[in-house]
Amino acid sequence: MIRVVVDQKDIDHINKMLTNIGQNAPRVISRALNKTAVSARVRLKNRAQAAYTVKSGKFNKNMNIKKASYGYLCAEIRSEGSPLSIDNFKVSKGKRNIRAQIVAGGGLKTLKKGNISAFVGVTKNETAKDLNGKIYQRVGKSRYSIKKLSSNSIPVMIGSEERVYGVEKDNIQSDLNKYVSQQIAILIK
């Protein structure tokens, strides 16, 4: 969860600027926070899509905004989700080897642990239809002990200090300052 919060120093500064029109600081701040949350969600989604090769629809479904109000001056971007299956990323499915690319710019890597290669699940069994197209790997020598290969979840990708959130943090703060100034200008007119 990523929070955009205004501290008391910012509230005092806004109150000082709005002395002519009364106590409208909560209105200014809540509107600015909500606009910032919407733009931050777009920024984070775009940055994550540039950093990872996951398909874009996954980000939109997993990022929700809890809006700020006059009484609750905090906007939240909530992201929930479990690890994504490898087939949601860039994958090359060959007959003998399967290669995948999770991080953009890293190139396709062969999915192999030791000398056990990954494979694509195919079945004609009606009860096991969810196996089709997913990528699996055997756990050991046994034929039937397999695990579905997965990667990071959307919240982990978005919260990455190195690739996504850490890169966009300053831009989100500058957006907040810009939207506060815009809302003050609207009220002063």
HELIX and SHEET records of a PDB file:
HELIX    1   1 GLN A    8  MET A   17  1                                  10    
HELIX    2   2 ALA A   25  ALA A   51  1                                  27    
HELIX    3   3 GLY A   57  ASN A   62  1                                   6    
HELIX    4   4 ILE A   86  ASN A   88  5                                   3    
HELIX    5   5 GLU A  126  LEU A  131  5                                   6    
HELIX    6   6 ILE A  154  ILE A  158  1                                   5    
HELIX    7   7 TYR A  165  ILE A  188  1                                  24    
SHEET    1   A 3 ILE A   2  VAL A   5  0                                        
SHEET    2   A 3 CYS A  74  SER A  79 -1                                        
SHEET    3   A 3 MET A  63  LYS A  66 -1                                        
SHEET    1   B 3 LYS A  90  LYS A  93  0                                        
SHEET    2   B 3 ILE A  98  GLN A 101 -1                                        
SHEET    3   B 3 LYS A 109  THR A 110 -1                                        
SHEET    1   C 4 LYS A 112  LYS A 113  0                                        
SHEET    2   C 4 ILE A 116  VAL A 120 -1                                        
SHEET    3   C 4 ILE A 135  ARG A 138 -1                                        
SHEET    4   C 4 ILE A 146  LYS A 148 -1                                        
END                                                                             
